[in-house]
Amino acid sequence: MKIMVVGGGGREHAIIQKLKENSAIEVIYALPGNAGMRNDAVCVNIGAKDLDGIVAFAKEHQIDYAVVAPDDPLVLGAVDRLNEIGIPCFGPEAKAAIIEGSKIFSKNLMKKYGIPTAAYEVFTELDAALAYLEKCDYPTVVKADGLALGKGVVIAMNHDEAVDAVRSMMEDRAFGDSGSRVVIEEFLTGPEVSVLAFTDGKVVKPMISSMDHKRALDGDQGLNTGGMGTIAPNPYYTEAIAEQCMKEIFLPTINAMNAEDRTFRGCLYFGLMLTPKGPKVIEYNCRFGDPETQVVLPLLESDLLTVMQACTNGTLAETEVKFSDKAACCVIMASGGYPKAYENGFEITVEDGMSANIYFAGAKEKDGALVTAGGRVLGVTAVGNCLACAIAASYENVKKVNFAHAHYRLDIGKRAMEALK
């Protein structure tokens, strides 16, 4: 089989490494991939949003199955375009990917179908949004409606911060058209949980839960990032809560999308807050999370391609989705200064004796060497018999990866370990 994976980050590298375990796969093409994946896939210099290029490549190389991993091409309709030329895909069609593509759509969907989420208001005019901020409670959450590389959400601790956020989105267009409409919503409290789920539009098979660490600095300080590390499973996510989420959130969401003629097939990501009043949805993503994928897939014992094809074919009910009872920890190594300004082009070296997976996110080849080429450069993921074992192993292996001005948090998994106590 010839497989094509659209995307170029650590999430895609984790997907590719897992797919490689299937012996029926002859070759995996990554579009565009990155130089750190060169031992696992054939990288092709076609951007993830270049739908014409993706379709032409798939047709020319007679691709048997495609995995569209990032949000942008899904929302733009990459799966629709590939299906039109007869190539089966893992990922939702554009009309279903709107669940991430528009926060207003997803919030209205939850309100209409009684799926628990934070109270909210939608604004299309700057003056109306500013007037609302005069009377709302703080902290409050301001969200750009559309895709914003995971950065279109601001937790405003006071009125001034909220005004700055709204003006940045609606007036300064910090996120382009994504911020032309904003959602201002209630600030929820409680442990956060990420649950990725396989679905064929009929049944939902959740993956193992995880905990992301968004802030750049230890102690959950500093700016929000795309994610500085993850652990799995999340100790806050008990069997009882999982049952409640299936009944009140997961299945109702799939049923709601079907009722709206937007059947969702692929990976649906549920960002949850375990509030004192029960689990509530913070956000949906229409694809695998990054860096959650980097801890979830190493624990998957079933064949990934088989599960993906079952989602596409509508046979997920008969397909086993089994996870290990071990734990995983991923520590992201970023460029110094990220998520603000940072320098690139520093050589990446890896010492012998690695006992963990490296998933490359921002790397390119220069004069035969692998060099940094992004804010988040790579993730080091270790699996262990217990969470403490996985965390220790991950940090032991981080020491063996070197590049100038490397930055990483030293407390990934600390909150989870405290919860276990």
C-alpha positions as a LaTeX table, in Angstrom:
\begin{tabular}{lrrr}
\hline
Residue & $x$ (\AA) & $y$ (\AA) & $z$ (\AA) \\
\hline
Met1 & 0.00 & 0.00 & 0.00 \\
Lys2 & 1.01 & 3.58 & $-0.68$ \\
Ile3 & 0.02 & 5.95 & 2.12 \\
Met4 & 0.02 & 9.75 & 2.09 \\
Val5 & 0.05 & 11.79 & 5.31 \\
Val6 & $-0.72$ & 15.49 & 4.96 \\
Gly7 & 1.09 & 17.69 & 7.49 \\
Gly8 & 4.59 & 18.33 & 8.73 \\
Gly9 & 4.82 & 18.40 & 12.52 \\
Gly10 & 5.36 & 16.18 & 15.53 \\
Arg11 & 1.80 & 14.89 & 15.39 \\
Glu12 & 2.30 & 13.72 & 11.81 \\
His13 & 5.63 & 12.10 & 12.72 \\
Ala14 & 3.90 & 10.14 & 15.50 \\
Ile15 & 1.15 & 9.06 & 13.10 \\
Ile16 & 3.71 & 7.97 & 10.50 \\
Gln17 & 5.78 & 5.97 & 13.00 \\
Lys18 & 2.64 & 4.17 & 14.17 \\
Leu19 & 1.44 & 3.46 & 10.63 \\
Lys20 & 4.85 & 1.96 & 9.80 \\
Glu21 & 4.09 & $-0.95$ & 12.13 \\
Asn22 & 1.73 & $-2.31$ & 9.43 \\
Ser23 & 3.76 & $-4.54$ & 7.10 \\
Ala24 & 1.32 & $-4.05$ & 4.21 \\
Ile25 & 2.49 & $-0.45$ & 3.82 \\
Glu26 & 5.24 & $-0.14$ & 1.19 \\
Val27 & 5.82 & 3.60 & 1.36 \\
Ile28 & 4.55 & 6.60 & 3.32 \\
Tyr29 & 4.70 & 10.05 & 1.74 \\
Ala30 & 4.61 & 13.11 & 4.04 \\
Leu31 & 3.34 & 16.37 & 2.50 \\
Pro32 & 5.35 & 18.41 & 3.35 \\
Gly33 & 6.81 & 16.52 & 6.34 \\
Asn34 & 10.12 & 17.79 & 7.72 \\
Ala35 & 13.73 & 16.64 & 7.54 \\
Gly36 & 13.49 & 14.94 & 10.94 \\
Met37 & 11.06 & 12.41 & 9.42 \\
Arg38 & 13.36 & 11.39 & 6.58 \\
Asn39 & 14.03 & 7.92 & 8.02 \\
Asp40 & 10.32 & 7.19 & 8.35 \\
Ala41 & 8.71 & 8.76 & 5.28 \\
Val42 & 9.40 & 10.27 & 1.87 \\
Cys43 & 9.00 & 14.02 & 2.38 \\
Val44 & 7.44 & 15.90 & $-0.54$ \\
Asn45 & 7.62 & 19.69 & $-0.76$ \\
Ile46 & 3.89 & 20.31 & $-1.09$ \\
Gly47 & 2.26 & 22.48 & 1.57 \\
Ala48 & $-0.60$ & 21.16 & 3.70 \\
Lys49 & $-2.93$ & 23.89 & 2.36 \\
Asp50 & $-1.98$ & 23.35 & $-1.31$ \\
Leu51 & $-5.03$ & 21.26 & $-2.14$ \\
Asp52 & $-4.39$ & 21.29 & $-5.89$ \\
Gly53 & $-0.84$ & 20.06 & $-5.31$ \\
Ile54 & $-2.00$ & 17.38 & $-2.85$ \\
Val55 & $-4.65$ & 16.07 & $-5.24$ \\
Ala56 & $-2.27$ & 16.05 & $-8.21$ \\
Phe57 & 0.40 & 14.18 & $-6.22$ \\
Ala58 & $-2.11$ & 11.61 & $-4.93$ \\
Lys59 & $-3.39$ & 10.94 & $-8.42$ \\
Glu60 & 0.07 & 10.74 & $-10.00$ \\
His61 & 1.43 & 8.37 & $-7.33$ \\
Gln62 & $-1.75$ & 6.25 & $-7.13$ \\
Ile63 & $-2.12$ & 6.69 & $-3.38$ \\
Asp64 & $-4.18$ & 3.94 & $-1.74$ \\
Tyr65 & $-5.09$ & 5.79 & 1.45 \\
Ala66 & $-4.58$ & 9.32 & 2.78 \\
Val67 & $-4.45$ & 10.74 & 6.29 \\
Val68 & $-5.18$ & 14.46 & 6.49 \\
Ala69 & $-3.87$ & 15.48 & 9.92 \\
Pro70 & $-3.89$ & 19.32 & 10.36 \\
Asp71 & $-6.95$ & 21.50 & 10.84 \\
Asp72 & $-6.44$ & 23.93 & 7.92 \\
Pro73 & $-6.60$ & 21.42 & 5.02 \\
Leu74 & $-9.54$ & 19.62 & 6.70 \\
Val75 & $-11.53$ & 22.84 & 7.00 \\
Leu76 & $-10.56$ & 23.79 & 3.42 \\
Gly77 & $-11.94$ & 20.47 & 2.13 \\
Ala78 & $-8.88$ & 18.29 & 1.46 \\
Val79 & $-10.82$ & 15.10 & 2.24 \\
Asp80 & $-13.65$ & 16.13 & $-0.11$ \\
Arg81 & $-11.17$ & 16.80 & $-2.91$ \\
Leu82 & $-9.38$ & 13.47 & $-2.45$ \\
Asn83 & $-12.65$ & 11.56 & $-2.23$ \\
Glu84 & $-13.70$ & 13.13 & $-5.54$ \\
Ile85 & $-10.80$ & 11.34 & $-7.27$ \\
Gly86 & $-11.55$ & 8.07 & $-5.48$ \\
Ile87 & $-8.91$ & 8.17 & $-2.75$ \\
Pro88 & $-10.22$ & 7.08 & 0.69 \\
Cys89 & $-9.16$ & 9.30 & 3.57 \\
Phe90 & $-8.95$ & 9.45 & 7.32 \\
Gly91 & $-10.43$ & 12.76 & 8.39 \\
Pro92 & $-13.74$ & 14.61 & 8.23 \\
Glu93 & $-15.22$ & 16.32 & 5.20 \\
Ala94 & $-15.26$ & 20.13 & 5.28 \\
Lys95 & $-18.89$ & 20.30 & 6.39 \\
Ala96 & $-17.97$ & 18.26 & 9.51 \\
Ala97 & $-14.58$ & 19.93 & 10.10 \\
Ile98 & $-16.51$ & 23.15 & 10.79 \\
Ile99 & $-16.85$ & 21.84 & 14.36 \\
Glu100 & $-13.31$ & 23.21 & 14.79 \\
Gly101 & $-13.33$ & 25.71 & 11.94 \\
Ser102 & $-15.96$ & 27.87 & 13.66 \\
Lys103 & $-16.19$ & 28.20 & 17.43 \\
Ile104 & $-19.54$ & 29.91 & 16.95 \\
Phe105 & $-20.86$ & 26.88 & 15.08 \\
Ser106 & $-19.65$ & 24.49 & 17.78 \\
Lys107 & $-21.01$ & 26.61 & 20.65 \\
Asn108 & $-24.40$ & 26.93 & 18.95 \\
Leu109 & $-24.42$ & 23.18 & 18.26 \\
Met110 & $-23.83$ & 22.45 & 21.96 \\
Lys111 & $-26.55$ & 24.88 & 23.01 \\
Lys112 & $-29.06$ & 23.43 & 20.53 \\
Tyr113 & $-28.45$ & 19.80 & 21.55 \\
Gly114 & $-27.93$ & 20.28 & 25.29 \\
Ile115 & $-24.23$ & 19.34 & 25.37 \\
Pro116 & $-22.62$ & 20.83 & 28.51 \\
Thr117 & $-20.33$ & 23.79 & 27.84 \\
Ala118 & $-19.56$ & 27.25 & 29.22 \\
Ala119 & $-22.19$ & 30.01 & 28.91 \\
Tyr120 & $-21.30$ & 32.39 & 26.06 \\
Glu121 & $-22.21$ & 35.32 & 23.84 \\
Val122 & $-21.28$ & 35.88 & 20.17 \\
Phe123 & $-20.25$ & 39.26 & 18.75 \\
Thr124 & $-19.79$ & 40.49 & 15.20 \\
Glu125 & $-19.43$ & 44.19 & 16.09 \\
Leu126 & $-16.59$ & 45.66 & 18.14 \\
Asp127 & $-18.75$ & 48.17 & 20.03 \\
Ala128 & $-21.22$ & 45.51 & 21.15 \\
Ala129 & $-18.39$ & 43.27 & 22.40 \\
Leu130 & $-16.80$ & 46.15 & 24.33 \\
Ala131 & $-20.15$ & 47.08 & 25.89 \\
Tyr132 & $-20.64$ & 43.47 & 27.04 \\
Leu133 & $-17.21$ & 43.46 & 28.69 \\
Glu134 & $-18.38$ & 46.28 & 30.97 \\
Lys135 & $-20.83$ & 43.97 & 32.71 \\
Cys136 & $-19.39$ & 40.44 & 32.49 \\
Asp137 & $-17.65$ & 38.55 & 35.29 \\
Tyr138 & $-13.87$ & 38.06 & 35.40 \\
Pro139 & $-11.84$ & 36.12 & 34.56 \\
Thr140 & $-13.53$ & 35.65 & 31.18 \\
Val141 & $-12.50$ & 33.90 & 27.97 \\
Val142 & $-12.24$ & 35.62 & 24.58 \\
Lys143 & $-12.04$ & 33.41 & 21.48 \\
Ala144 & $-11.55$ & 34.21 & 17.80 \\
Asp145 & $-14.22$ & 32.37 & 15.82 \\
Gly146 & $-11.96$ & 30.71 & 13.25 \\
Leu147 & $-8.66$ & 28.83 & 13.15 \\
Ala148 & $-5.71$ & 30.68 & 14.67 \\
Leu149 & $-2.96$ & 28.07 & 15.03 \\
Gly150 & $-4.23$ & 27.24 & 18.51 \\
Lys151 & $-3.54$ & 30.80 & 19.67 \\
Gly152 & $-6.92$ & 32.48 & 19.21 \\
Val153 & $-8.01$ & 32.04 & 22.85 \\
Val154 & $-7.28$ & 34.57 & 25.60 \\
Ile155 & $-8.09$ & 34.11 & 29.28 \\
Ala156 & $-8.62$ & 37.69 & 30.40 \\
Met157 & $-8.12$ & 38.13 & 34.12 \\
Asn158 & $-9.67$ & 41.62 & 34.17 \\
His159 & $-11.56$ & 44.17 & 32.08 \\
Asp160 & $-8.44$ & 45.76 & 30.55 \\
Glu161 & $-7.05$ & 42.42 & 29.38 \\
Ala162 & $-10.41$ & 41.51 & 27.84 \\
Val163 & $-10.62$ & 44.84 & 25.98 \\
Asp164 & $-7.08$ & 44.34 & 24.66 \\
Ala165 & $-7.97$ & 40.83 & 23.47 \\
Val166 & $-11.16$ & 41.91 & 21.71 \\
Arg167 & $-9.48$ & 44.90 & 20.05 \\
Ser168 & $-6.54$ & 42.74 & 18.97 \\
Met169 & $-8.88$ & 40.24 & 17.31 \\
Met170 & $-11.61$ & 42.47 & 15.87 \\
Glu171 & $-9.82$ & 45.78 & 15.24 \\
Asp172 & $-6.15$ & 44.88 & 14.67 \\
Arg173 & $-7.02$ & 41.57 & 12.98 \\
Ala174 & $-4.23$ & 39.73 & 14.82 \\
Phe175 & $-5.67$ & 36.46 & 13.46 \\
Gly176 & $-6.98$ & 37.80 & 10.14 \\
Asp177 & $-10.57$ & 36.96 & 9.28 \\
Ser178 & $-10.62$ & 34.38 & 12.11 \\
Gly179 & $-11.13$ & 37.26 & 14.54 \\
Ser180 & $-13.87$ & 39.09 & 12.64 \\
Arg181 & $-16.32$ & 37.39 & 15.00 \\
Val182 & $-15.58$ & 36.59 & 18.64 \\
Val183 & $-17.03$ & 34.42 & 21.37 \\
Ile184 & $-16.90$ & 35.72 & 24.94 \\
Glu185 & $-17.57$ & 32.92 & 27.38 \\
Glu186 & $-17.74$ & 31.98 & 31.02 \\
Phe187 & $-14.44$ & 31.01 & 32.65 \\
Leu188 & $-14.61$ & 27.41 & 33.86 \\
Thr189 & $-12.50$ & 25.90 & 36.63 \\
Gly190 & $-11.32$ & 22.36 & 37.24 \\
Pro191 & $-8.80$ & 19.88 & 35.82 \\
Glu192 & $-8.48$ & 19.87 & 32.04 \\
Val193 & $-8.57$ & 16.62 & 30.08 \\
Ser194 & $-7.95$ & 15.91 & 26.41 \\
Val195 & $-9.80$ & 12.94 & 24.92 \\
Leu196 & $-9.20$ & 12.02 & 21.29 \\
Ala197 & $-11.79$ & 9.65 & 19.85 \\
Phe198 & $-12.04$ & 7.50 & 16.74 \\
Thr199 & $-15.46$ & 7.68 & 15.11 \\
Asp200 & $-17.09$ & 6.46 & 11.91 \\
Gly201 & $-20.10$ & 8.71 & 12.43 \\
Lys202 & $-22.03$ & 5.97 & 14.21 \\
Val203 & $-19.96$ & 4.74 & 17.14 \\
Val204 & $-17.29$ & 6.48 & 19.22 \\
Lys205 & $-14.19$ & 4.69 & 20.51 \\
Pro206 & $-12.23$ & 7.06 & 22.76 \\
Met207 & $-8.47$ & 6.85 & 22.95 \\
Ile208 & $-6.61$ & 6.95 & 26.22 \\
Ser209 & $-6.98$ & 10.32 & 28.01 \\
Ser210 & $-4.14$ & 12.83 & 28.23 \\
Met211 & $-3.08$ & 16.07 & 29.91 \\
Asp212 & $-1.53$ & 18.90 & 27.91 \\
His213 & 0.77 & 21.61 & 29.32 \\
Lys214 & 0.12 & 24.80 & 27.35 \\
Arg215 & 2.17 & 27.40 & 29.21 \\
Ala216 & 5.76 & 28.07 & 28.14 \\
Leu217 & 7.30 & 28.03 & 31.62 \\
Asp218 & 7.39 & 25.78 & 34.68 \\
Gly219 & 4.54 & 26.08 & 37.15 \\
Asp220 & 2.12 & 26.85 & 34.29 \\
Gln221 & 3.58 & 30.33 & 33.96 \\
Gly222 & 4.37 & 32.34 & 30.86 \\
Leu223 & 2.59 & 32.61 & 27.53 \\
Asn224 & 0.30 & 30.03 & 25.98 \\
Thr225 & 2.00 & 27.82 & 23.39 \\
Gly226 & 0.96 & 25.04 & 21.05 \\
Gly227 & 1.81 & 22.67 & 23.92 \\
Met228 & 5.04 & 22.08 & 25.86 \\
Gly229 & 4.38 & 18.47 & 26.78 \\
Thr230 & 1.79 & 15.83 & 27.57 \\
Ile231 & 1.21 & 12.76 & 29.71 \\
Ala232 & $-1.21$ & 9.86 & 29.37 \\
Pro233 & $-3.38$ & 8.62 & 30.93 \\
Asn234 & $-4.80$ & 11.64 & 32.74 \\
Pro235 & $-5.35$ & 10.62 & 36.41 \\
Tyr236 & $-8.32$ & 12.98 & 36.79 \\
Tyr237 & $-10.24$ & 11.09 & 34.10 \\
Thr238 & $-11.78$ & 8.19 & 36.02 \\
Glu239 & $-13.92$ & 5.36 & 34.66 \\
Ala240 & $-17.01$ & 7.01 & 36.11 \\
Ile241 & $-16.22$ & 10.31 & 34.40 \\
Ala242 & $-15.49$ & 8.47 & 31.14 \\
Glu243 & $-18.94$ & 6.85 & 31.26 \\
Gln244 & $-20.55$ & 10.21 & 31.98 \\
Cys245 & $-18.71$ & 11.84 & 29.07 \\
Met246 & $-19.75$ & 9.08 & 26.67 \\
Lys247 & $-23.40$ & 9.51 & 27.67 \\
Glu248 & $-23.57$ & 13.31 & 27.96 \\
Ile249 & $-20.91$ & 14.56 & 25.51 \\
Phe250 & $-19.35$ & 12.09 & 23.05 \\
Leu251 & $-22.40$ & 10.30 & 21.64 \\
Pro252 & $-24.62$ & 13.41 & 21.78 \\
Thr253 & $-22.01$ & 15.30 & 19.72 \\
Ile254 & $-21.88$ & 12.60 & 17.02 \\
Asn255 & $-25.68$ & 12.40 & 16.97 \\
Ala256 & $-25.95$ & 16.20 & 16.77 \\
Met257 & $-23.59$ & 16.30 & 13.79 \\
Asn258 & $-25.62$ & 13.58 & 12.07 \\
Ala259 & $-28.83$ & 15.54 & 12.73 \\
Glu260 & $-27.22$ & 18.58 & 11.09 \\
Asp261 & $-26.23$ & 16.48 & 8.03 \\
Arg262 & $-22.57$ & 16.90 & 8.95 \\
Thr263 & $-21.60$ & 13.30 & 9.75 \\
Phe264 & $-18.14$ & 13.26 & 11.33 \\
Arg265 & $-15.67$ & 10.51 & 10.45 \\
Gly266 & $-12.09$ & 10.53 & 11.70 \\
Cys267 & $-10.58$ & 11.73 & 14.96 \\
Leu268 & $-12.73$ & 14.05 & 17.06 \\
Tyr269 & $-10.86$ & 15.77 & 19.86 \\
Phe270 & $-12.75$ & 16.72 & 23.01 \\
Gly271 & $-11.11$ & 19.38 & 25.17 \\
Leu272 & $-12.86$ & 18.96 & 28.52 \\
Met273 & $-12.99$ & 20.76 & 31.85 \\
Leu274 & $-13.98$ & 18.68 & 34.86 \\
Thr275 & $-15.93$ & 21.42 & 36.65 \\
Pro276 & $-17.64$ & 21.14 & 40.07 \\
Lys277 & $-20.88$ & 20.79 & 38.07 \\
Gly278 & $-19.56$ & 17.96 & 35.92 \\
Pro279 & $-17.56$ & 17.63 & 32.67 \\
Lys280 & $-18.00$ & 20.42 & 30.13 \\
Val281 & $-16.63$ & 20.94 & 26.63 \\
Ile282 & $-14.04$ & 23.71 & 26.30 \\
Glu283 & $-13.39$ & 23.04 & 22.61 \\
Tyr284 & $-13.63$ & 20.53 & 19.80 \\
Asn285 & $-10.85$ & 19.81 & 17.32 \\
Cys286 & $-11.54$ & 18.00 & 14.07 \\
Arg287 & $-8.27$ & 16.05 & 14.18 \\
Phe288 & $-5.56$ & 14.51 & 16.34 \\
Gly289 & $-4.25$ & 16.96 & 18.95 \\
Asp290 & $-0.63$ & 18.06 & 19.05 \\
Pro291 & 1.20 & 17.07 & 21.26 \\
Glu292 & $-1.45$ & 14.71 & 22.68 \\
Thr293 & $-0.97$ & 12.36 & 19.72 \\
Gln294 & 2.66 & 11.90 & 20.75 \\
Val295 & 1.63 & 10.15 & 24.00 \\
Val296 & $-1.62$ & 8.53 & 22.90 \\
Leu297 & $-0.45$ & 6.64 & 19.81 \\
Pro298 & 2.60 & 5.00 & 21.49 \\
Leu299 & 0.09 & 3.35 & 23.86 \\
Leu300 & $-2.16$ & 2.07 & 21.04 \\
Glu301 & $-1.81$ & $-1.71$ & 20.70 \\
Ser302 & $-4.23$ & $-2.10$ & 17.77 \\
Asp303 & $-3.07$ & $-1.51$ & 14.20 \\
Leu304 & $-3.59$ & 2.19 & 13.42 \\
Leu305 & $-4.24$ & 1.77 & 9.69 \\
Thr306 & $-6.92$ & $-0.86$ & 10.38 \\
Val307 & $-8.67$ & 1.45 & 12.85 \\
Met308 & $-8.43$ & 4.42 & 10.49 \\
Gln309 & $-9.89$ & 2.43 & 7.60 \\
Ala310 & $-12.74$ & 1.29 & 9.87 \\
Cys311 & $-13.57$ & 4.94 & 10.54 \\
Thr312 & $-13.63$ & 5.59 & 6.79 \\
Asn313 & $-15.63$ & 2.46 & 5.94 \\
Gly314 & $-18.16$ & 2.64 & 8.77 \\
Thr315 & $-17.02$ & $-0.61$ & 10.40 \\
Leu316 & $-15.62$ & 0.76 & 13.66 \\
Ala317 & $-18.16$ & $-1.17$ & 15.77 \\
Glu318 & $-16.53$ & $-4.46$ & 14.68 \\
Thr319 & $-12.94$ & $-3.20$ & 14.98 \\
Glu320 & $-10.89$ & $-3.60$ & 18.15 \\
Val321 & $-9.31$ & $-0.42$ & 19.54 \\
Lys322 & $-7.01$ & $-1.51$ & 22.35 \\
Phe323 & $-4.62$ & 0.52 & 24.47 \\
Ser324 & $-1.76$ & $-0.53$ & 26.74 \\
Asp325 & $-2.17$ & $-0.11$ & 30.50 \\
Lys326 & 1.23 & 1.63 & 30.59 \\
Ala327 & 1.85 & 5.39 & 30.75 \\
Ala328 & 3.58 & 7.85 & 28.42 \\
Cys329 & 5.23 & 11.26 & 28.78 \\
Cys330 & 6.24 & 13.66 & 26.01 \\
Val331 & 8.54 & 16.62 & 26.70 \\
Ile332 & 8.64 & 19.25 & 23.97 \\
Met333 & 12.03 & 20.81 & 23.23 \\
Ala334 & 11.53 & 24.28 & 21.78 \\
Ser335 & 13.67 & 27.11 & 20.44 \\
Gly336 & 14.69 & 29.63 & 23.11 \\
Gly337 & 12.25 & 32.55 & 23.06 \\
Tyr338 & 9.26 & 30.52 & 21.81 \\
Pro339 & 6.37 & 31.39 & 21.54 \\
Lys340 & 7.75 & 34.87 & 20.83 \\
Ala341 & 10.80 & 35.60 & 18.67 \\
Tyr342 & 13.40 & 32.86 & 18.37 \\
Glu343 & 16.38 & 31.95 & 16.20 \\
Asn344 & 16.61 & 28.94 & 13.89 \\
Gly345 & 19.35 & 27.04 & 12.13 \\
Phe346 & 21.09 & 25.36 & 15.07 \\
Glu347 & 22.36 & 21.81 & 14.55 \\
Ile348 & 20.42 & 19.06 & 16.33 \\
Thr349 & 22.48 & 16.12 & 17.61 \\
Val350 & 21.24 & 12.95 & 19.27 \\
Glu351 & 23.54 & 10.86 & 21.46 \\
Asp352 & 23.60 & 7.06 & 21.26 \\
Gly353 & 21.47 & 4.99 & 23.59 \\
Met354 & 18.10 & 6.69 & 23.17 \\
Ser355 & 15.31 & 4.62 & 24.76 \\
Ala356 & 12.51 & 6.98 & 23.72 \\
Asn357 & 10.83 & 8.11 & 20.50 \\
Ile358 & 11.75 & 11.45 & 18.98 \\
Tyr359 & 8.99 & 13.14 & 17.02 \\
Phe360 & 10.33 & 16.01 & 14.94 \\
Ala361 & 8.19 & 19.11 & 14.46 \\
Gly362 & 10.51 & 21.91 & 13.31 \\
Ala363 & 13.62 & 20.60 & 11.58 \\
Lys364 & 15.26 & 20.99 & 8.19 \\
Glu365 & 18.42 & 19.80 & 6.47 \\
Lys366 & 21.29 & 22.23 & 5.94 \\
Asp367 & 24.67 & 21.17 & 4.54 \\
Gly368 & 23.89 & 17.55 & 5.40 \\
Ala369 & 23.03 & 18.33 & 9.04 \\
Leu370 & 19.68 & 18.42 & 10.79 \\
Val371 & 18.99 & 21.94 & 12.11 \\
Thr372 & 16.20 & 23.68 & 14.01 \\
Ala373 & 13.45 & 25.23 & 11.88 \\
Gly374 & 10.57 & 26.15 & 14.14 \\
Gly375 & 9.33 & 27.17 & 17.57 \\
Arg376 & 8.62 & 23.65 & 18.75 \\
Val377 & 11.52 & 21.62 & 17.44 \\
Leu378 & 10.78 & 18.08 & 18.64 \\
Gly379 & 9.13 & 15.95 & 21.30 \\
Val380 & 10.78 & 13.19 & 23.32 \\
Thr381 & 8.26 & 10.48 & 24.30 \\
Ala382 & 8.95 & 7.63 & 26.70 \\
Val383 & 6.61 & 4.82 & 27.74 \\
Gly384 & 6.83 & 3.30 & 31.21 \\
Asn385 & 5.07 & 0.82 & 33.46 \\
Cys386 & 3.89 & 3.76 & 35.60 \\
Leu387 & 3.56 & 7.49 & 35.05 \\
Ala388 & 6.58 & 8.30 & 37.26 \\
Cys389 & 8.64 & 5.81 & 35.21 \\
Ala390 & 7.56 & 7.40 & 31.92 \\
Ile391 & 8.31 & 10.93 & 33.14 \\
Ala392 & 11.76 & 9.94 & 34.43 \\
Ala393 & 12.62 & 8.11 & 31.21 \\
Ser394 & 11.48 & 11.02 & 29.06 \\
Tyr395 & 13.71 & 13.50 & 30.90 \\
Glu396 & 16.64 & 11.04 & 30.87 \\
Asn397 & 16.37 & 10.93 & 27.08 \\
Val398 & 15.91 & 14.70 & 26.73 \\
Lys399 & 19.47 & 15.03 & 28.06 \\
Lys400 & 20.70 & 13.09 & 25.01 \\
Val401 & 19.22 & 15.57 & 22.49 \\
Asn402 & 21.18 & 18.76 & 21.96 \\
Phe403 & 20.81 & 22.03 & 20.08 \\
Ala404 & 21.75 & 25.61 & 20.95 \\
His405 & 19.25 & 27.61 & 23.05 \\
Ala406 & 17.00 & 24.60 & 23.62 \\
His407 & 14.11 & 25.36 & 25.98 \\
Tyr408 & 11.88 & 22.82 & 27.72 \\
Arg409 & 9.81 & 22.66 & 30.86 \\
Leu410 & 11.12 & 20.67 & 33.80 \\
Asp411 & 7.72 & 19.88 & 35.32 \\
Ile412 & 5.78 & 17.98 & 32.67 \\
Gly413 & 3.58 & 15.51 & 34.54 \\
Lys414 & 4.02 & 17.13 & 37.94 \\
Arg415 & 0.32 & 18.01 & 38.31 \\
Ala416 & $-0.65$ & 14.51 & 37.27 \\
Met417 & 1.68 & 12.97 & 39.86 \\
Glu418 & 0.17 & 15.20 & 42.56 \\
Ala419 & $-3.30$ & 14.00 & 41.52 \\
Leu420 & $-2.20$ & 10.38 & 41.85 \\
Lys421 & $-1.17$ & 11.06 & 45.48 \\
\hline
\end{tabular}
